[in-house]
Every structure is written in C-alpha cells, then in structure tokens.
Amino acid sequence: MNLTDFKNTLAAGKSPKGISVYLEALWYDAKDDWQKAHELIQDLPDKNASWIHAYLHRKEGDSWNADYWYNKAGRKRPAVSLEKEWDEIAMALLE
C-alpha cells in the first residue's frame, strides 16, 4: 500500500484490515477521532508510537507535551504543516 492507497481508505467507515496500529492511529486521526488515535498509541514504548504521539499533541496545541514525545522519538518538532507531517509519518510507516 502506498500513501495514495492509504488515503483512499479514509472514505470507508472502518480502518483497513491488516494495517499496523501506527497506521490505524493515523487513520483515526485523519477521520477526526483524535481520542481514538491517542488511545491506540499512548502506551506503546517505541519511537514510531512516540512520533505519532508527538504529532497528536502538536495538533492538539500542547507544544510542551509534543516536544517531550518528539524527544522520545529522537526527533525535533518540524516546521511543516500538520498535514505535511501526517504524510511524512504515513510514508515512513508504509515503507
């Protein structure tokens, strides 16, 4: 699946079967269900989850919390739009 294919799944009522929990979190975020996206990744201890967690808090407007999670992910808060960052995360996870 590539980014275009993944974005096309957003028209469906359910997330695609067989995708990772990380992509599922991004899918719910794109469907305006921030809470569900956050619930899916908030307790996962790895860097991918931390990156998504950071993005979600950045989107929420909680910069301090976002920066904490970016640090855990080994990243810095990007100077790009939220939409661009969402695409970057999704592309990295789809590789």
C-alpha distances in whole Angstrom, upper triangle without the diagonal:
4,7,8,6,6,10,10,10,13,16,16,18,17,14,11,12,11,10,12,15,14,11,13,16,15,14,17,19,17,19,22,22,23,25,23,20,23,24,21,21,25,26,23,25,23,22,18,20,23,21,19,23,24,22,23,27,27,25,28,31,32,32,34,31,28,30,31,27,26,29,28,24,26,25,27,27,25,27,24,24,22,19,19,19,16,14,15,14,11,10,12,10,7,9
4,6,5,6,9,10,11,13,16,17,20,18,15,13,15,14,12,14,16,15,12,14,17,14,14,17,18,16,18,21,22,23,25,23,20,23,25,22,22,25,27,24,26,23,21,18,20,22,20,18,22,23,21,22,25,25,24,27,29,30,30,32,30,27,28,30,26,25,28,27,23,25,24,25,25,23,24,21,21,19,16,16,16,14,11,12,12,9,7,10,10,6,8
4,5,5,6,9,10,11,14,16,18,17,14,13,16,16,13,14,16,14,11,13,15,12,12,15,15,13,16,18,20,20,23,21,18,21,23,20,20,23,26,23,25,22,20,17,19,21,18,16,20,21,18,19,23,22,20,24,26,27,27,29,28,24,26,27,24,23,26,25,22,23,22,23,22,20,21,18,17,16,13,12,13,10,7,9,10,7,6,10,10,7,10
4,5,5,6,9,10,12,14,17,17,15,14,17,17,15,17,19,17,13,15,17,14,13,16,16,13,16,19,20,21,24,22,20,23,25,23,23,26,28,26,28,26,24,21,22,24,21,19,23,23,20,21,25,24,22,25,27,29,29,32,30,27,29,30,27,26,29,29,25,27,25,26,25,22,23,20,18,17,14,14,15,13,10,13,14,10,10,13,13,11,13
4,5,5,7,9,11,12,15,15,12,11,13,14,12,15,17,16,12,14,16,14,12,16,17,14,15,19,20,21,24,22,20,23,24,22,22,26,28,26,28,26,24,21,22,24,22,20,23,24,22,22,26,25,24,26,29,31,31,33,31,28,30,32,28,27,30,29,26,28,27,28,27,25,26,23,21,20,16,17,18,15,12,15,15,11,11,14,13,10,13
4,5,5,7,10,11,14,12,10,9,12,12,10,12,14,13,9,10,12,10,8,12,13,11,12,16,17,18,20,18,16,19,21,18,19,22,24,22,24,22,21,18,18,21,19,16,20,21,18,19,22,22,20,23,26,27,28,30,28,25,27,28,25,24,27,26,23,25,24,25,24,23,24,21,19,17,14,15,15,12,10,13,12,8,10,12,11,9,12
4,5,5,8,10,13,13,11,11,14,15,13,15,16,14,11,12,13,10,8,11,12,9,11,14,15,17,20,18,16,19,21,19,20,23,25,24,26,24,23,19,20,22,19,17,20,21,18,18,22,21,19,21,24,26,27,29,27,24,27,28,25,24,28,27,24,26,24,25,24,22,23,19,17,15,12,13,14,11,9,13,13,9,11,14,13,12,15
4,5,6,8,12,12,11,10,14,16,14,17,18,17,13,14,16,13,11,13,14,11,12,15,17,19,22,20,18,22,23,21,22,26,28,27,29,27,26,22,23,25,23,20,23,24,21,21,25,25,22,24,27,29,30,33,31,28,30,32,29,28,31,31,28,30,28,29,27,25,26,23,21,19,15,17,18,15,13,16,16,13,14,17,16,14,17
4,5,6,9,8,7,7,10,13,11,14,15,15,11,11,13,12,8,11,13,10,10,14,15,17,19,17,16,20,21,18,20,23,25,24,27,25,25,21,21,24,22,19,22,24,21,20,24,24,22,24,27,29,30,32,30,27,30,31,27,27,31,30,27,29,28,29,28,26,27,24,22,19,17,18,19,15,14,17,16,13,15,17,16,14,17
4,5,8,8,8,9,13,15,13,15,15,15,12,11,12,10,7,9,10,7,7,11,12,14,17,15,14,18,19,17,19,22,25,24,27,25,25,21,21,23,21,18,20,22,19,18,21,22,19,21,24,26,27,30,28,25,28,29,26,26,30,29,26,29,27,28,26,25,26,22,20,17,14,17,17,14,13,17,16,13,15,18,16,15,19
4,7,9,10,11,14,17,16,18,19,19,15,14,16,14,10,12,13,10,9,13,14,17,19,17,17,21,22,20,22,25,28,27,30,29,28,25,24,27,25,22,24,25,22,21,25,25,22,23,27,29,30,33,31,28,32,33,30,30,33,32,30,33,31,32,29,28,29,25,22,20,17,20,21,17,17,20,20,17,19,22,20,19,22
4,6,7,8,12,15,14,17,17,18,15,13,15,14,10,11,14,12,10,13,14,17,19,16,16,20,21,19,22,24,27,26,29,28,28,25,24,27,25,22,24,26,23,22,25,26,23,25,28,30,32,34,31,29,32,33,30,30,34,33,30,33,32,33,31,30,31,28,25,22,20,22,22,19,19,22,21,18,20,22,20,19,22
4,7,9,12,15,15,17,17,18,15,13,14,14,11,10,13,12,9,12,12,16,17,14,15,19,19,18,20,23,25,25,29,28,28,25,24,26,25,22,23,26,23,21,25,26,23,24,27,29,31,33,31,29,32,33,30,30,34,32,30,34,32,33,31,31,32,29,26,23,21,24,24,20,21,24,22,19,22,24,22,21,25
4,6,9,12,12,14,14,15,13,10,12,13,9,9,13,12,10,13,12,15,16,13,13,17,16,15,18,21,22,22,26,25,26,22,21,24,23,20,21,24,22,20,24,25,22,23,27,28,30,32,29,27,31,31,28,29,32,30,28,31,31,32,30,30,31,29,26,23,21,23,23,19,20,22,20,17,20,22,19,18,22
4,6,9,8,10,10,12,9,6,9,10,7,8,11,11,10,13,12,14,15,12,12,15,15,13,15,19,20,19,23,22,22,19,18,21,20,17,19,22,20,18,22,23,21,22,26,27,28,30,27,25,28,28,25,26,29,27,25,28,27,29,27,27,29,26,24,21,19,21,20,16,17,19,17,14,17,18,15,15,19
4,6,6,10,11,12,9,8,12,12,9,11,14,13,13,16,16,18,19,15,14,18,18,15,17,21,22,21,24,22,23,19,19,22,21,18,21,23,22,21,24,25,23,25,28,29,31,33,30,27,30,30,27,27,30,28,26,29,28,30,29,28,30,27,26,23,20,22,21,17,17,19,17,14,16,18,15,13,17
4,6,9,11,13,11,9,13,14,12,13,17,17,16,19,18,20,20,16,16,19,18,15,17,21,22,20,23,22,23,20,19,23,23,20,22,25,23,23,26,28,26,27,31,31,33,34,31,29,32,31,28,28,31,29,26,29,29,32,31,30,33,30,28,25,24,25,24,20,20,22,19,16,18,19,16,14,17
4,7,9,11,10,9,13,14,13,15,18,18,18,21,20,21,21,18,16,19,18,15,16,20,20,18,21,20,21,18,18,21,21,19,21,24,23,22,26,27,26,28,31,31,32,33,30,28,31,30,26,27,29,27,24,27,28,30,30,29,32,30,28,25,24,24,23,20,20,21,18,15,17,17,13,12,15
4,7,8,6,6,10,11,10,12,15,15,16,18,17,18,19,15,14,17,16,13,14,18,18,16,19,17,18,14,14,18,17,15,18,21,19,19,23,24,23,25,28,28,29,30,27,25,27,27,23,23,26,24,21,24,24,26,26,26,28,26,25,22,20,21,19,16,16,17,14,11,13,14,10,9,12
4,5,5,6,9,10,10,12,14,15,17,19,17,17,18,14,12,14,14,11,11,15,15,12,15,13,14,11,11,15,15,13,15,18,17,17,20,22,21,23,26,26,26,27,24,22,24,24,20,20,23,20,18,21,21,24,24,24,27,25,24,21,20,20,18,15,16,16,13,11,13,12,9,9,12
4,6,5,6,9,10,10,12,14,15,17,15,14,14,11,9,11,10,7,7,11,12,10,13,12,13,10,9,13,13,11,12,16,15,15,18,20,19,20,23,23,24,25,21,20,22,21,17,19,21,18,16,20,20,23,22,23,26,24,23,20,19,20,18,15,16,17,13,12,15,14,10,12,15
4,5,5,6,9,10,11,13,14,16,14,13,14,12,9,10,11,8,7,11,12,10,12,11,11,7,7,10,10,7,10,13,12,12,15,17,16,18,21,21,21,22,19,17,19,19,15,15,18,16,14,17,17,19,19,19,22,20,20,17,16,17,14,12,13,13,9,9,12,11,8,10,13
4,5,5,6,9,10,10,12,14,13,13,15,12,9,12,13,10,10,14,15,13,16,14,14,10,10,13,12,9,12,15,13,13,17,18,17,19,22,22,23,24,21,19,21,21,18,18,21,19,16,19,19,21,20,20,22,20,19,16,15,15,14,10,11,12,9,7,10,10,7,8,12
4,5,5,6,9,10,11,13,11,12,12,9,7,11,11,8,9,13,15,13,17,16,16,12,11,15,14,11,13,16,14,13,17,18,17,18,22,22,23,25,22,20,22,22,19,20,23,21,18,22,21,23,22,22,24,22,21,17,16,18,16,12,14,15,12,10,13,14,11,12,15
4,5,5,6,9,10,11,9,8,10,7,4,7,8,6,7,10,12,12,15,14,14,11,9,12,11,8,9,12,11,10,13,15,14,15,18,18,20,21,18,16,19,19,16,17,20,18,16,20,19,20,19,19,22,20,18,15,15,16,14,11,13,14,11,10,14,14,11,13,17
4,5,5,6,9,10,10,9,11,10,7,9,12,10,10,13,15,14,17,16,15,11,11,13,11,8,10,12,10,9,13,14,12,14,17,18,19,21,18,16,19,19,16,16,20,18,16,19,18,19,17,17,19,17,15,12,11,13,11,7,9,11,8,7,11,12,10,12,15
4,5,5,6,9,9,10,12,10,8,11,13,11,12,15,18,17,20,19,18,15,14,16,15,11,14,16,13,12,16,17,15,16,20,21,22,24,22,19,22,23,20,20,23,22,20,23,22,23,21,20,22,20,17,14,13,15,14,10,11,14,11,9,13,14,12,13,16
4,5,5,6,5,7,9,6,5,9,10,9,11,14,17,17,20,19,19,16,14,16,16,12,13,15,13,11,15,16,13,14,18,19,21,23,20,18,22,22,19,20,24,22,21,24,23,24,21,21,23,21,18,15,14,17,15,12,14,16,14,12,16,17,15,16,20
4,5,5,5,5,8,8,5,8,11,11,11,13,17,17,19,19,18,15,14,15,14,10,11,13,10,8,11,12,10,11,15,16,18,20,18,16,19,20,17,18,21,20,19,22,20,21,18,18,20,17,15,11,11,14,12,9,12,14,12,12,15,16,15,16,20
4,5,7,8,12,11,9,12,15,14,15,17,20,20,23,22,20,17,16,18,16,12,14,15,12,11,14,14,11,13,16,18,20,23,20,18,21,23,20,20,24,23,21,24,22,22,20,19,20,17,14,11,9,12,12,9,11,14,12,11,14,16,15,16,19
4,6,8,11,10,9,13,14,14,16,18,21,21,24,24,23,20,18,20,19,15,16,18,15,13,16,17,14,15,18,20,22,25,22,21,24,25,22,23,26,26,24,27,25,25,23,22,23,21,17,14,13,16,16,12,14,17,16,14,18,20,18,18,22
4,6,9,9,9,11,14,14,16,17,20,21,24,24,23,20,18,19,18,15,15,17,14,11,14,15,11,12,15,17,20,22,20,18,22,23,21,22,25,25,23,26,25,24,21,21,22,20,16,13,13,16,16,13,15,18,17,16,19,21,20,21,24
4,5,6,6,9,10,11,13,14,17,18,22,22,22,19,17,18,18,14,14,16,14,11,13,15,12,12,16,17,20,22,19,18,22,22,20,21,24,24,22,26,24,25,22,22,24,22,19,15,15,18,17,14,17,19,17,17,20,21,20,21,24
4,6,5,6,9,10,11,12,15,16,19,20,19,17,14,15,15,11,10,12,11,7,10,12,9,9,12,13,16,18,15,14,18,18,16,18,21,20,19,23,21,21,19,20,21,20,17,13,14,17,15,13,16,18,16,16,20,20,19,21,24
4,5,5,6,9,10,10,13,15,18,19,20,18,15,16,16,13,11,14,13,9,11,14,12,11,14,14,17,19,16,15,19,19,17,19,22,21,20,24,23,23,21,22,24,23,20,17,18,21,19,16,19,21,18,18,22,22,21,23,26
4,5,5,6,9,10,13,14,17,18,19,17,14,16,16,13,12,15,14,11,13,16,14,14,17,17,20,21,18,17,21,20,18,20,23,21,20,24,23,24,22,23,25,24,22,18,18,21,19,16,19,20,17,17,21,21,19,20,24
4,6,5,7,9,12,12,15,16,16,13,11,12,13,9,9,12,11,8,11,13,12,12,16,16,18,19,16,15,18,18,15,17,20,18,17,21,20,21,19,20,22,21,19,15,15,18,15,13,15,17,14,13,17,17,15,17,21
4,5,6,6,9,10,13,14,15,13,10,11,12,8,7,10,10,7,9,12,11,11,14,13,16,16,13,12,16,15,12,15,17,16,15,19,19,20,18,19,22,21,19,16,17,19,16,14,17,18,15,16,19,19,17,19,22
4,6,6,8,10,13,15,16,15,11,13,14,11,10,13,14,11,12,16,15,14,18,17,19,19,16,16,19,18,15,18,20,18,18,21,21,23,21,23,26,25,23,19,20,22,20,17,20,21,18,18,22,21,18,21,24
4,6,8,8,12,13,14,12,9,12,13,10,10,13,14,12,14,17,16,16,19,19,20,21,17,17,19,18,15,17,20,17,16,20,21,22,21,23,25,24,23,19,20,21,19,16,19,19,16,15,19,18,15,18,21
4,6,5,9,9,11,9,5,8,10,7,7,10,11,10,12,15,15,15,18,17,18,18,15,14,16,15,12,14,16,13,13,17,17,19,18,20,23,22,21,18,19,20,17,15,17,17,14,14,18,16,14,17,19
4,6,8,10,12,11,7,8,11,9,6,10,12,10,11,14,15,14,17,15,16,16,12,12,15,13,10,13,15,12,13,16,17,19,18,20,23,23,22,19,21,22,18,17,20,20,16,17,21,19,17,20,23
4,6,9,12,12,8,9,13,12,10,13,15,14,14,18,19,18,20,18,19,18,15,15,17,14,12,15,16,13,14,17,19,21,20,23,26,26,26,22,24,25,21,20,23,22,18,19,22,21,18,21,23
4,6,9,9,6,8,11,10,9,13,15,14,15,18,19,19,21,20,20,20,16,16,17,15,12,14,15,12,12,15,17,19,20,22,25,25,25,22,23,23,20,19,21,20,16,17,20,18,15,18,20
4,7,9,7,7,11,12,11,13,15,16,16,19,20,21,22,20,20,19,16,15,16,13,11,13,13,9,10,13,15,18,19,21,25,25,26,23,24,24,21,20,22,20,17,19,21,18,16,20,21
4,6,6,6,9,10,11,12,14,16,17,18,20,21,23,21,20,20,17,15,16,14,11,12,12,8,8,11,13,16,17,19,23,23,24,21,23,22,18,18,20,18,14,16,18,15,13,17,17
4,5,5,6,9,9,10,12,14,15,16,18,20,21,19,18,18,15,13,13,12,9,9,9,7,4,7,9,13,14,16,19,20,21,19,20,19,15,15,17,15,12,14,15,12,12,15,16
4,5,5,6,8,10,11,12,14,15,17,18,20,19,18,19,16,14,15,14,10,10,12,10,7,10,11,14,14,15,19,18,19,17,17,17,13,12,14,12,9,10,12,9,8,12,13
4,5,5,6,8,10,10,12,14,15,16,18,17,17,17,14,12,14,13,9,10,12,9,8,12,12,15,15,16,20,19,19,17,18,18,14,13,15,14,10,12,15,12,11,14,16
4,5,5,6,9,10,10,12,14,15,16,15,14,14,11,9,10,9,5,7,8,6,5,9,9,12,12,14,18,18,18,16,18,18,14,14,16,14,11,14,16,14,13,17,18
4,5,5,6,9,10,10,12,14,15,14,13,14,12,9,10,10,7,6,9,8,5,8,8,10,10,11,15,14,15,13,14,14,10,10,13,11,8,11,13,11,11,15,16
4,5,5,6,9,10,10,12,14,14,14,15,12,10,12,12,8,9,12,11,9,12,11,13,12,13,16,15,14,11,13,13,10,9,11,11,7,10,13,11,11,14,16
4,5,5,6,9,10,11,12,11,12,12,9,7,10,10,6,8,11,10,9,13,12,13,12,14,17,17,16,13,15,16,12,12,15,14,11,13,16,15,14,18,20
4,5,5,6,9,10,11,9,9,10,7,4,7,7,5,5,9,9,8,11,9,10,8,10,13,14,14,11,14,14,11,11,14,13,11,14,17,15,15,19,20
4,6,5,6,9,10,10,10,12,10,7,9,11,8,8,12,12,11,13,11,11,8,9,12,11,11,8,10,11,8,8,11,11,9,12,14,14,14,17,19
4,5,5,6,9,9,10,12,10,8,11,12,10,11,14,14,13,16,14,14,12,13,15,14,13,9,12,13,11,10,13,14,12,13,17,16,16,19,21
4,5,5,6,5,7,9,6,5,9,10,8,10,13,13,13,16,14,13,11,13,15,15,14,11,14,15,13,13,16,16,14,17,20,19,19,22,24
4,5,5,6,6,9,8,5,8,11,10,10,13,14,14,16,13,12,8,10,11,11,10,8,12,13,10,11,15,15,14,16,19,19,19,22,24
4,5,8,9,12,11,9,12,14,13,13,16,17,16,19,16,15,11,12,13,12,10,7,10,12,10,10,14,15,14,16,18,19,19,21,24
4,6,8,11,10,9,12,14,13,14,17,18,18,20,18,17,14,15,16,15,13,11,13,16,14,14,17,18,17,19,22,22,22,24,27
4,6,9,9,8,11,13,13,14,17,18,18,20,18,16,12,14,14,14,13,11,14,16,15,15,19,19,18,21,23,23,24,26,29
4,6,6,6,9,10,11,12,14,16,16,18,16,15,12,14,15,16,15,13,17,18,16,17,20,20,19,21,24,24,24,27,29
4,5,5,6,9,10,10,12,14,15,16,14,11,9,12,13,14,14,13,17,17,15,16,20,19,18,21,24,23,23,27,28
4,5,5,6,9,10,11,13,14,15,14,12,10,14,15,17,18,16,20,20,18,19,23,21,20,23,26,24,25,28,30
4,5,5,6,9,10,11,13,14,13,12,11,14,16,18,18,16,19,20,17,18,21,20,18,21,24,22,23,26,28
4,5,5,6,9,10,10,12,11,10,8,11,13,14,14,12,16,16,13,14,18,17,15,18,20,19,19,23,24
4,5,5,6,9,10,10,9,7,6,10,13,15,16,14,18,18,14,16,19,17,16,20,21,20,21,24,25
4,6,5,6,9,10,10,9,10,13,16,18,19,17,21,20,17,18,21,19,17,21,23,21,21,25,26
4,5,5,6,9,9,9,9,13,16,17,18,16,18,18,15,15,18,17,14,17,19,17,17,21,22
4,5,5,6,5,6,6,9,13,14,16,14,17,16,12,14,16,14,12,16,18,15,16,20,21
4,5,5,6,7,9,12,15,17,19,18,20,19,16,18,20,17,16,19,20,18,19,22,23
4,5,8,10,11,14,18,19,21,19,21,21,17,18,20,18,15,19,20,17,17,21,22
4,5,9,10,13,16,17,19,17,19,18,14,15,17,14,12,15,16,13,14,18,18
4,7,10,12,16,17,19,18,20,19,15,17,18,15,14,17,18,15,16,19,19
4,7,8,12,14,16,15,17,15,12,14,16,13,12,16,16,14,15,19,19
4,6,9,11,14,14,17,15,12,15,16,14,13,17,18,16,18,21,21
4,7,9,11,11,14,13,10,13,15,13,13,16,18,16,18,21,22
4,5,8,9,12,10,8,11,13,11,12,15,16,15,17,20,20
4,7,9,12,10,9,13,14,13,14,17,18,18,20,22,23
4,7,8,6,6,10,11,10,12,15,15,16,18,20,21
4,5,5,6,9,10,11,12,14,15,17,19,20,21
4,5,5,6,9,10,10,12,14,15,16,18,20
4,5,5,6,9,10,11,12,14,15,16,19
4,5,5,6,9,10,10,12,14,15,17
4,5,5,6,8,10,11,12,14,16
4,5,5,6,9,10,11,12,14
4,5,5,6,9,10,10,12
4,5,5,6,9,10,11
4,6,5,6,9,10
4,5,5,6,9
4,5,5,6
4,6,6
4,6
4
